[in-house]
Every structure is written in structure tokens, then in C-alpha cells.
């Protein structure tokens, strides 16, 4: 690292008042100059959504002593965009860190996670980025056991960088009676959410649904993020922006799809436009 302090952008998806981001800000102050741009309200499960149908609000707030901080009405991805192109203007962050999220973001959850989407947005901008998550959804969760590993990972990235188009998905096990073990570099577990929908009625008798479910992990590998957490280790998964499956791509190039013949299905008549409603 150069003698000048690195510039670190901190964001999250639990909202600027969440305990996790307060812990992250304190830690990042040990590594560089910190600027915070985070959602004004919780944005969990927003994935990589961006705001296009309504205006974005951005307000400077005095939450973290001595640190410039802004709350944004938009999504985590919006926060990174606004930070890069408006708040920091001509300054480019040396690192973007997102979290510490309240709850796991292992396996397929990386696609739903606002925490990881903020980090991925930074990677799209060519900025080294890390998403940090703790496997504890409680508001009063204890983050203290993660500090050493978190600083080691962030410090390594500041010193050595990350390959272009890659971001790190870091998950910590919840605090237990046993000390946290080593940092493990892992692959994403082949696991998924199995949803269930609880059908209910509102006071007017109208039907609505509440989504619930359980996390199903059928992956028996010992090199996955889920396995590392079960062993009370920190998991680090490198995630790439390019979702192309190159092995399948090579196979698909052998398809003779342009030579295929077949009968074109009949096209049904278009649905007629609904007549205008007459005023009574």
C-alpha cells in the first residue's frame, strides 16, 4: 500500500443504522480513509435491483464520528453508483466493503443478496470489493469474533488487489463458545432455498401470501462455504461477473440449430382491445 491512506467505501443492505455496518466502519478506520453511503432503510433480498421509476434521495448524516456518511433512499447497488459517480466524484475508492450483513449469504443466496450486489456493483466499476456476512440474523448479534479475520482479508485485498471482474463473498459463523478457526477459500455450495407459501386472509377477506421455507443443502463436498461454516471457519468464495458457462458454450457451438427444420405453429388472432369504459 502507498503512504497515502487508501480510500474505502462502506455500504450494506441492512440500512445505515444497522449494528453490522457500525462494526465494519470501526474496522475499516484502521485500514484507511472511510466514506459511508448506505440505504436509509433495510434492503435485504433486493439482489441487484436499481431504482429507475422514482427519484433517489441522498442526505448527509452525522452517525459515525469524524466520518462522512450519507443515507440513500435506494438499493445497495444504487448506493455504490451514487458514491462512485456523485459523492466521491473524481476520487476512485481503493476498496468497497459491504456489510457486515445480519444473516448468511452462502451458496445461492449470493443471487438474492443486497450485500453482495453492492460488492458486485463495485466490481462492475472495476473496484476491488468484498461482501461480509455473519450467520446470525439477530439485531443484537455479536460481531467481535470476526474482527481479526475481516481485517486480514480486507488488508490482503488492499495490498494485492483482486482480479478484474471478481468479488469476494465472505461469511462468518455465528459466535460460539469455541474460537473461530482458520480462513478457508471455498467454492459455492450447491444448495438452494425451498420455498413455502402461507396463505392468509386480510381483515377484508382478501387472500395474501407470506413466503417462508427452508435452506436445503445436498452438497456433500468438504470444499464448500457451507461446510467451512459448519467447521466454525470463515468462508471466502471468489465470485465472477461473467455468468457464461464456457463448457456448455463450447458444446452448444456444435448444435446445428440453423439447419433445423420444423413446422411453424399457427399464430392465434390477437386479443381485441378492451372497449373504453363509459362514464356513468
C-alpha positions in Angstrom: 0.0 0.0 0.0 1.1 3.6 -0.7 1.9 6.0 2.1 -1.3 7.8 1.4 -4.2 6.2 3.2 -6.4 4.0 0.9 -9.9 5.3 0.3 -12.5 2.7 1.5 -16.2 3.0 0.7 -18.5 1.2 3.2 -22.1 0.2 2.4 -24.6 -2.5 3.3 -28.2 -3.7 2.8 -29.4 -3.7 6.4 -29.6 0.1 6.5 -27.2 2.8 7.7 -28.3 2.3 11.3 -27.6 -1.4 11.5 -25.1 -2.7 14.1 -23.2 -4.6 11.4 -22.2 -1.5 9.4 -21.1 0.2 12.6 -18.7 -2.6 13.3 -17.4 -2.5 9.7 -16.8 1.2 9.8 -14.7 1.0 13.0 -12.6 -1.8 11.5 -12.1 0.0 8.2 -10.9 3.1 10.0 -7.8 1.0 11.0 -7.0 0.5 7.3 -7.8 3.7 5.6 -9.9 6.8 4.9 -13.6 5.8 5.2 -16.7 7.2 3.4 -20.1 5.6 4.0 -23.0 5.5 1.6 -25.7 3.1 2.7 -29.5 2.6 2.4 -31.7 4.7 4.7 -33.9 1.6 5.3 -33.3 -2.2 5.2 -32.9 -3.6 1.6 -32.4 -7.3 2.3 -33.2 -9.6 -0.6 -33.2 -6.8 -3.1 -30.5 -8.5 -5.2 -29.0 -6.2 -7.9 -32.1 -4.0 -8.2 -31.6 -0.4 -9.2 -34.1 2.5 -8.9 -35.3 3.7 -12.3 -39.0 4.6 -11.7 -38.7 7.1 -8.8 -36.2 9.7 -7.7 -33.3 8.9 -5.4 -32.8 10.8 -2.2 -29.3 11.3 -0.7 -28.7 13.0 2.7 -25.6 13.5 4.7 -25.9 12.2 8.2 -23.9 12.5 11.4 -23.8 8.9 12.6 -20.2 7.9 12.6 -18.0 10.5 14.4 -15.5 12.1 12.0 -16.6 10.0 9.0 -18.5 11.4 6.0 -21.7 9.4 5.8 -24.7 9.5 3.5 -28.1 7.7 3.6 -29.7 6.9 0.3 -33.3 6.1 -0.4 -32.3 3.5 -3.0 -30.9 0.0 -3.1 -27.4 -1.2 -2.2 -26.4 -1.1 -5.9 -27.8 2.5 -6.1 -25.6 3.4 -3.1 -22.5 2.3 -4.9 -23.4 4.0 -8.1 -24.1 7.3 -6.3 -21.0 7.0 -4.2 -18.8 6.4 -7.2 -20.3 9.0 -9.6 -21.6 11.7 -7.2 -20.3 11.6 -3.7 -16.7 10.7 -4.4 -16.7 12.4 -7.9 -13.1 12.3 -9.2 -11.9 10.0 -6.4 -11.9 6.3 -7.0 -12.1 4.0 -4.0 -9.3 1.6 -3.4 -11.8 -0.8 -1.8 -15.5 -1.2 -1.4 -16.8 -3.3 1.6 -20.4 -4.2 2.1 -21.9 -5.5 5.4 -21.4 -6.8 7.9 -24.7 -8.4 7.0 -27.0 -9.8 9.6 -27.5 -13.3 8.2 -25.7 -15.8 5.9 -25.1 -15.2 2.2 -23.7 -18.5 1.3 -24.4 -20.6 -1.8 -27.3 -19.5 -4.0 -28.1 -16.6 -1.6 -25.4 -14.6 -3.4 -28.0 -14.0 -6.2 -30.6 -12.6 -3.8 -28.3 -10.7 -1.5 -28.3 -6.9 -1.4 -25.0 -7.1 0.5 -23.3 -9.0 -2.3 -24.9 -6.9 -5.0 -23.3 -3.8 -3.6 -19.9 -5.5 -3.8 -20.7 -6.8 -7.3 -21.7 -3.3 -8.5 -18.3 -2.1 -7.3 -16.6 -4.9 -9.2 -18.5 -3.8 -12.3 -16.9 -0.4 -11.8 -13.5 -2.1 -11.7 -13.1 -1.6 -7.9 -11.9 -4.4 -5.6 -14.8 -5.3 -3.4 -15.8 -7.7 -0.6 -19.2 -8.6 0.9 -19.1 -9.6 4.6 -21.9 -11.6 6.3 -22.4 -13.1 9.7 -24.6 -16.2 10.1 -26.7 -14.6 12.8 -29.9 -12.7 11.9 -30.3 -11.2 15.4 -30.2 -7.4 15.7 -28.1 -7.8 18.8 -25.6 -10.2 17.1 -22.0 -10.3 18.4 -19.5 -9.5 15.6 -16.4 -9.3 17.8 -15.1 -12.8 16.8 -14.9 -11.8 13.1 -12.6 -8.8 13.6 -9.2 -10.5 13.1 -10.3 -12.4 10.0 -12.1 -9.5 8.5 -9.0 -7.2 8.8 -6.8 -9.9 7.4 -9.0 -10.4 4.3 -9.5 -6.6 3.7 -5.8 -5.9 4.3 -4.8 -8.6 1.9 -7.1 -7.2 -0.8 -5.8 -3.7 -0.3 -2.3 -4.8 -0.7 -2.6 -7.4 -3.5 -5.9 -6.5 -5.2 -8.5 -8.8 -6.8 -8.6 -10.0 -10.4 -10.8 -7.8 -12.6 -14.5 -9.0 -12.7 -14.2 -10.8 -9.4 -15.5 -10.0 -5.9 -15.2 -11.9 -2.6 -18.1 -13.4 -0.7 -17.1 -13.8 2.9 -19.2 -15.5 5.5 -18.5 -15.8 9.2 -20.1 -18.4 11.5 -22.2 -17.1 14.5 -20.2 -16.6 17.6 -20.0 -19.7 19.8 -18.1 -20.9 22.9 -15.3 -22.1 20.6 -12.9 -19.6 19.0 -13.2 -19.0 15.3 -10.9 -21.3 13.3 -9.0 -20.6 10.0 -10.0 -18.7 6.9 -10.9 -21.2 4.1 -11.0 -20.4 0.4 -14.1 -22.3 -0.9 -16.5 -22.9 -3.7 -20.1 -22.0 -3.6 -22.2 -24.9 -2.2 -24.8 -26.5 -4.5 -27.7 -25.6 -2.2 -31.0 -23.8 -2.5 -34.0 -22.3 -0.8 -37.1 -24.5 -0.7 -39.9 -22.0 -0.5 -43.3 -22.5 1.2 -46.2 -20.0 0.9 -48.5 -19.5 3.9 -51.9 -18.4 2.5 -53.7 -16.0 4.7 -56.7 -13.6 4.7 -56.6 -9.9 5.5 -59.4 -8.2 7.6 -61.4 -7.8 4.4 -61.3 -11.4 3.5 -58.8 -10.9 0.6 -56.2 -13.5 0.1 -52.5 -12.8 0.5 -49.3 -14.9 0.9 -46.3 -14.9 3.3 -43.2 -16.6 1.9 -41.2 -18.8 4.2 -39.3 -22.0 3.7 -36.0 -23.7 4.5 -32.5 -23.9 3.2 -31.7 -27.3 1.6 -28.0 -28.3 1.2 -27.5 -31.6 -0.7 -23.8 -30.8 -1.4 -21.6 -33.3 0.5 -18.3 -31.7 -0.6 -15.8 -30.5 2.0 -14.6 -27.6 0.0 -17.8 -25.5 0.1 -18.7 -22.4 2.0 -21.4 -24.2 3.9 -19.0 -26.9 5.1 -16.4 -24.4 6.2 -19.1 -22.6 8.3 -20.1 -25.9 9.9 -16.4 -26.4 10.9 -16.5 -22.9 12.6 -14.3 -21.4 9.9 -14.6 -18.3 7.8 -15.5 -19.0 4.2 -14.2 -16.9 1.2 -15.7 -17.5 -2.2 -14.5 -15.7 -5.3 -17.5 -14.7 -7.4 -17.2 -13.7 -11.1 -19.3 -11.2 -13.0 -19.3 -13.3 -16.2 -22.1 -15.9 -15.8 -21.3 -17.6 -19.1 -20.9 -21.4 -18.8 -17.9 -21.8 -21.1 -18.0 -25.6 -21.1 -21.7 -25.6 -22.2 -20.9 -22.8 -24.7 -18.4 -25.0 -26.5 -20.9 -27.8 -26.7 -23.7 -25.5 -27.9 -21.5 -24.4 -30.8 -21.9 -27.9 -32.2 -25.6 -27.5 -32.4 -26.9 -27.4 -36.0 -29.7 -25.1 -34.9 -29.7 -23.1 -38.1 -30.3 -26.3 -40.2 -33.2 -27.4 -38.1 -36.5 -27.8 -40.0 -39.9 -27.9 -38.5 -43.5 -26.6 -38.7 -44.1 -23.1 -37.6 -47.0 -23.2 -35.2 -50.1 -21.3 -36.2 -50.3 -17.8 -34.7 -53.6 -17.2 -33.0 -55.6 -14.0 -33.6 -54.6 -11.1 -31.4 -56.8 -10.4 -28.4 -59.1 -7.5 -29.2 -58.6 -4.3 -27.2 -60.9 -3.8 -24.3 -63.6 -1.2 -25.1 -63.3 2.1 -23.2 -65.2 2.4 -20.0 -68.2 4.7 -20.3 -68.7 7.3 -17.7 -71.9 6.8 -15.8 
